[in-house]
């Protein structure tokens, strides 16, 4: 049974892995690189990593009526991800160029393309779903914003818990903070990195940032803040702050690390829902760290092998 919805962006990632990106970059000339093309997009990445922990996700997204759209739909099918990936005839499929340096750090140049216009009509029959992941890229995109907000309303009426990831500081900076706050207030859970938390709260330490988020968004049950290779913090309203250290890995590419963490966290949380009134947040963070460790040890944002 499909139990987790993933709603938002699906992209083609063109990954450029070059040791010289951090220095001696040859503008106007050649820089030796390894280049690969893979499926990407935050929501689709989360869905693909969910399959690695034996969750059957459902992906709600849009692609262009082009070869890249065929590529992405085939990719979802290979992973066994159910979907309503609509083909939009007058739009190109979304793409992002990802530059990765020798430390594994990545810089992205996205073109959202057909990732626009999502709305309630894109949803499947909602019976059986318990959780939904929503990428804020779908809210940042003005062509999808109202439709995704309507989706959230429908999910809440069906008692489907909503996770929102604010996406990225670079994308959020074009939106007024009161507008962003109005979106995030609709979530049950927030999951983000520390840069996003600092941007949203103007706090530069973890605990004050989490406390501010819980104060700003009164219906949020808990907040998770990822701190990269160090691990992640989390706090459920009214409880103590917890921290779980990440598993040390030889990182080659951080692309998709946050998305894989989210998948591991959500899967563990979901698996506890039937047996516990209050799922163990520490265990969910550890599961997120474990899956993120597998992600950074490879090149690309998706698992290399489908696990259906």
C-alpha positions as CSV (number, residue, x, y, z in Angstrom):
1,X,0.0,0.0,0.0
2,X,1.2,3.5,-0.8
3,X,1.6,5.3,2.5
4,X,3.7,8.4,1.8
5,X,2.9,11.0,-0.8
6,X,5.8,13.0,-2.3
7,X,4.6,16.3,-3.9
8,X,6.7,18.7,-5.8
9,X,9.6,18.9,-8.2
10,X,11.1,16.2,-10.4
11,X,14.1,17.2,-12.5
12,X,16.9,15.9,-14.7
13,X,20.2,16.3,-12.9
14,X,23.3,17.0,-15.0
15,X,26.1,16.3,-12.5
16,X,29.5,17.8,-13.3
17,X,32.2,16.3,-11.0
18,X,35.5,18.2,-11.3
19,X,38.4,18.4,-8.8
20,X,39.3,21.9,-10.1
21,X,35.9,23.5,-9.3
22,X,37.0,24.9,-6.0
23,X,40.1,26.5,-7.6
24,X,41.8,27.0,-10.9
25,X,38.4,26.9,-12.7
26,X,39.1,27.6,-16.4
27,X,36.6,30.2,-17.5
28,X,36.4,30.4,-21.3
29,X,38.3,27.1,-21.6
30,X,38.1,23.5,-20.6
31,X,38.1,21.9,-17.1
32,X,38.4,18.1,-17.0
33,X,35.3,16.6,-15.5
34,X,33.2,13.5,-15.0
35,X,29.6,14.2,-16.2
36,X,26.5,12.1,-15.6
37,X,22.8,12.5,-16.1
38,X,20.3,11.2,-13.5
39,X,16.8,11.8,-12.2
40,X,16.6,14.5,-9.5
41,X,14.3,17.1,-7.9
42,X,13.8,17.2,-4.2
43,X,10.4,15.4,-3.9
44,X,11.4,12.8,-6.5
45,X,14.7,12.2,-4.7
46,X,12.9,11.6,-1.4
47,X,10.5,9.1,-3.2
48,X,13.4,7.2,-4.7
49,X,15.2,6.9,-1.3
50,X,12.0,5.7,0.3
51,X,12.1,2.7,-1.9
52,X,15.5,1.8,-0.4
53,X,13.8,1.4,3.0
54,X,10.9,-0.6,1.7
55,X,8.3,2.1,1.5
56,X,6.0,2.4,-1.5
57,X,5.8,6.1,-2.2
58,X,3.5,7.9,-4.6
59,X,4.9,10.8,-6.6
60,X,2.9,13.8,-7.6
61,X,4.7,15.9,-10.3
62,X,4.7,17.2,-13.9
63,X,7.1,16.7,-16.7
64,X,7.4,18.0,-20.3
65,X,6.2,16.1,-23.3
66,X,9.8,15.5,-24.4
67,X,12.6,12.9,-24.2
68,X,13.7,14.1,-20.8
69,X,10.1,13.6,-19.6
70,X,10.3,10.0,-20.9
71,X,13.6,9.6,-19.1
72,X,12.2,10.7,-15.7
73,X,9.0,8.7,-16.0
74,X,11.0,5.6,-16.8
75,X,13.2,6.3,-13.8
76,X,10.2,6.4,-11.5
77,X,8.9,3.2,-13.0
78,X,12.3,1.5,-12.5
79,X,12.2,2.4,-8.8
80,X,8.6,1.1,-8.5
81,X,7.3,4.6,-7.6
82,X,3.6,5.1,-8.4
83,X,3.0,8.5,-9.8
84,X,0.7,11.0,-11.6
85,X,3.5,12.5,-13.6
86,X,1.5,14.6,-16.1
87,X,3.1,15.5,-19.4
88,X,2.7,19.2,-20.1
89,X,2.8,19.7,-23.9
90,X,3.9,23.3,-23.9
91,X,6.7,23.1,-21.3
92,X,10.1,21.5,-21.1
93,X,11.1,19.0,-18.4
94,X,12.8,20.6,-15.5
95,X,16.6,20.3,-15.4
96,X,19.4,21.3,-13.0
97,X,23.2,21.5,-13.5
98,X,25.0,20.3,-10.4
99,X,28.7,21.3,-10.0
100,X,30.5,19.0,-7.5
101,X,34.0,19.8,-6.2
102,X,36.6,17.4,-4.8
103,X,35.2,17.8,-1.2
104,X,31.7,16.6,-2.4
105,X,30.2,20.1,-2.0
106,X,27.7,21.0,-4.7
107,X,26.4,24.1,-6.4
108,X,23.2,24.0,-8.4
109,X,21.8,25.8,-11.4
110,X,18.1,24.9,-11.6
111,X,15.5,25.5,-14.4
112,X,12.1,24.3,-13.0
113,X,10.5,23.9,-16.5
114,X,7.3,21.8,-16.3
115,X,7.3,21.8,-12.5
116,X,4.4,24.2,-12.5
117,X,0.7,24.2,-12.1
118,X,0.3,21.4,-9.5
119,X,-3.1,21.2,-7.9
120,X,-5.7,19.0,-6.2
121,X,-6.5,17.4,-9.6
122,X,-3.0,15.8,-9.5
123,X,-3.7,13.9,-6.3
124,X,-4.4,10.2,-6.3
125,X,-7.1,8.5,-4.2
126,X,-6.0,9.3,-0.7
127,X,-7.1,6.2,1.2
128,X,-4.2,4.6,3.0
129,X,-1.8,7.5,3.0
130,X,-0.5,8.6,6.4
131,X,2.3,11.1,5.6
132,X,3.1,13.6,2.8
133,X,6.3,15.2,1.9
134,X,6.1,18.6,0.2
135,X,9.1,20.3,-1.3
136,X,8.9,24.1,-0.8
137,X,10.2,24.5,-4.4
138,X,6.6,23.8,-5.4
139,X,5.5,26.7,-3.1
140,X,8.3,29.0,-4.2
141,X,7.2,28.5,-7.9
142,X,4.3,31.1,-8.3
143,X,2.6,28.9,-10.9
144,X,2.2,26.0,-8.4
145,X,1.8,27.9,-5.1
146,X,-2.0,28.2,-4.8
147,X,-2.5,24.7,-6.1
148,X,-0.1,23.2,-3.5
149,X,-1.6,25.2,-0.7
150,X,-5.0,23.7,-1.7
151,X,-3.4,20.3,-1.7
152,X,-2.2,20.9,1.9
153,X,-5.7,21.8,3.0
154,X,-7.1,18.6,1.5
155,X,-4.3,16.5,3.1
156,X,-5.1,18.1,6.5
157,X,-8.8,17.3,6.2
158,X,-7.8,13.6,5.5
159,X,-5.6,13.5,8.6
160,X,-2.5,13.0,6.5
161,X,0.5,14.5,8.3
162,X,2.5,17.0,6.3
163,X,6.3,17.3,6.3
164,X,7.6,20.5,4.6
165,X,11.2,21.2,3.7
166,X,11.9,24.9,3.0
167,X,14.0,23.9,0.0
168,X,17.0,26.3,0.0
169,X,18.0,29.8,1.2
170,X,18.8,30.8,-2.4
171,X,15.3,30.0,-3.5
172,X,13.6,31.5,-0.5
173,X,15.3,34.9,-0.7
174,X,13.0,36.0,-3.5
175,X,9.9,35.6,-1.3
176,X,8.8,37.9,1.6
177,X,9.2,36.2,5.0
178,X,5.5,36.7,6.0
179,X,4.6,34.8,2.8
180,X,7.0,31.9,3.7
181,X,5.7,31.9,7.2
182,X,2.1,31.5,6.0
183,X,3.2,28.3,4.1
184,X,5.2,26.7,6.8
185,X,2.4,27.3,9.3
186,X,0.3,24.7,7.4
187,X,2.8,21.9,8.1
188,X,2.7,19.3,10.9
189,X,6.5,18.8,10.8
190,X,9.4,20.9,9.5
191,X,12.7,19.4,8.3
192,X,15.5,21.7,7.1
193,X,19.2,22.5,7.2
194,X,20.8,25.0,9.6
195,X,21.2,27.7,6.9
196,X,17.5,27.6,6.3
197,X,16.7,27.7,10.0
198,X,19.0,30.8,10.4
199,X,17.3,32.5,7.5
200,X,13.8,31.9,8.8
201,X,14.6,32.8,12.4
202,X,17.6,35.2,12.4
203,X,19.0,32.9,15.2
204,X,22.5,31.6,14.9
205,X,22.4,28.8,17.4
206,X,20.5,25.6,17.1
207,X,18.3,25.6,20.2
208,X,17.1,29.2,19.9
209,X,16.4,28.6,16.2
210,X,14.2,25.5,17.0
211,X,12.4,27.3,19.8
212,X,11.7,30.3,17.5
213,X,10.3,28.0,14.8
214,X,8.1,26.2,17.3
215,X,6.9,29.6,18.5
216,X,6.3,31.0,15.0
217,X,4.4,27.9,13.8
218,X,1.9,27.0,16.5
219,X,0.7,23.7,15.0
220,X,4.1,22.2,14.3
221,X,4.6,19.0,16.3
222,X,8.4,18.9,15.9
223,X,11.3,20.5,14.0
224,X,14.4,18.7,12.6
225,X,17.5,20.7,11.7
226,X,20.2,18.9,9.7
227,X,23.8,20.0,10.2
228,X,25.5,18.3,7.3
229,X,28.2,15.8,8.1
230,X,27.8,16.4,11.8
231,X,24.3,14.9,12.1
232,X,21.0,16.4,13.0
233,X,19.0,18.0,15.9
234,X,15.3,17.6,16.6
235,X,12.8,18.7,19.1
236,X,9.2,17.8,19.7
237,X,7.1,20.5,21.2
238,X,7.4,20.4,25.0
239,X,10.3,17.9,25.0
240,X,14.1,18.2,25.2
241,X,16.3,18.9,22.3
242,X,18.0,15.8,20.9
243,X,21.1,15.4,18.7
244,X,22.2,12.3,16.8
245,X,25.7,12.2,15.3
246,X,26.0,11.1,11.7
247,X,27.8,8.0,10.6
248,X,31.3,8.9,9.3
249,X,31.6,8.3,5.5
250,X,34.1,9.0,2.7
251,X,31.8,11.6,1.1
252,X,32.2,12.0,-2.7
253,X,29.0,14.0,-3.4
254,X,26.6,15.8,-1.0
255,X,23.8,16.1,-3.7
256,X,20.7,14.6,-2.3
257,X,22.0,14.0,1.2
258,X,19.2,16.0,2.8
259,X,16.6,14.3,0.7
260,X,17.9,10.8,1.6
261,X,17.9,11.9,5.3
262,X,14.3,12.9,5.0
263,X,13.4,9.6,3.4
264,X,15.1,7.6,6.2
265,X,13.5,9.8,8.9
266,X,10.0,9.6,7.4
267,X,10.2,5.8,6.9
268,X,11.2,5.2,10.5
269,X,8.5,7.5,11.7
270,X,5.9,5.8,9.6
271,X,6.9,2.4,10.7
272,X,6.4,3.4,14.4
273,X,2.9,5.0,13.9
274,X,0.9,1.8,14.3
275,X,2.8,0.7,17.4
276,X,3.5,3.9,19.3
277,X,1.4,6.9,20.2
278,X,4.5,9.1,20.0
279,X,7.1,7.7,17.6
280,X,10.7,7.9,18.8
281,X,12.2,11.0,17.1
282,X,15.8,10.0,18.1
283,X,15.4,6.7,16.2
284,X,14.0,8.5,13.2
285,X,17.0,10.9,13.2
286,X,19.4,8.0,13.4
287,X,17.6,6.3,10.4
288,X,17.9,9.5,8.5
289,X,21.6,9.8,9.2
290,X,22.1,6.2,8.1
291,X,20.5,6.7,4.7
292,X,22.2,10.0,4.1
293,X,25.5,8.3,4.8
294,X,24.8,5.9,1.9
295,X,23.8,8.8,-0.4
296,X,27.0,10.9,0.1
297,X,29.2,7.8,-0.6
298,X,28.1,7.9,-4.2
299,X,27.8,10.4,-7.0
300,X,24.2,11.7,-7.6
301,X,21.1,12.4,-5.7
302,X,19.3,9.1,-6.2
303,X,20.1,5.5,-5.3
304,X,22.3,3.8,-7.9
305,X,20.2,0.6,-7.8
306,X,16.4,0.4,-7.6
307,X,15.3,-1.6,-4.5
308,X,11.6,-2.5,-5.1
